[in-house]
Amino acid sequence: MIYATATVAVNPEGETPLTREQAWQSLVLKARDARLFLPPGLCTRCDVVEDSGTHIVRDATIGGQDLREIITFEPGRKVTFFQATGPREGAIINELVEDATGTLQLRFYGYLGLRGQEPDGPEEQAEQALLSSDKGYRSALISTLKRTRELLAQGRL
């Protein structure tokens, strides 16, 4: 089993401040179309195939891998991506939280396994190391907030 987490301040010094609502809108937009937030060419397809009041189902191709995700929303707070098909199984969570000082934070965490691989085997250990590294969830958080500010500046958020 893979468990990885990272947390960053939504409004680090020197950056355009974002409200909780703007950060939330960005997370919803990211759930609906990952292409807007991932590096160019990484996500080549992202289609919402079911939309309800509490969740969406999307089919995507990310990194050449086809996957289906069931994505649930806890408004203003949390988006959970359940990996229904694809190379991983489990959940990835994007959550807006406040630290002890009231500073708005964006936290990602995931509980995952790799389909068809030995539990806690070398493949899962390598994935754990990647997701926990500076190129893993922390990088995704920083990239998400950067893209949020770009969309805000363009009037798209």
Secondary structure, DSSP 8 states (H G I E B T S, - for coil): -EEEEEEEESS-TTS----HHHHHHHHHHHHH-GGGTS-TTTEEEEEEEEE-SSEEEEEEEETTEEEEEEEEEETTTEEEEEEEESSEEEEEEEEEEE-TT--EEEEEEEEEEETTS-TTSHHHHHHHHHHHSTTTHHHHHHHHHHHHHHHHHTT--
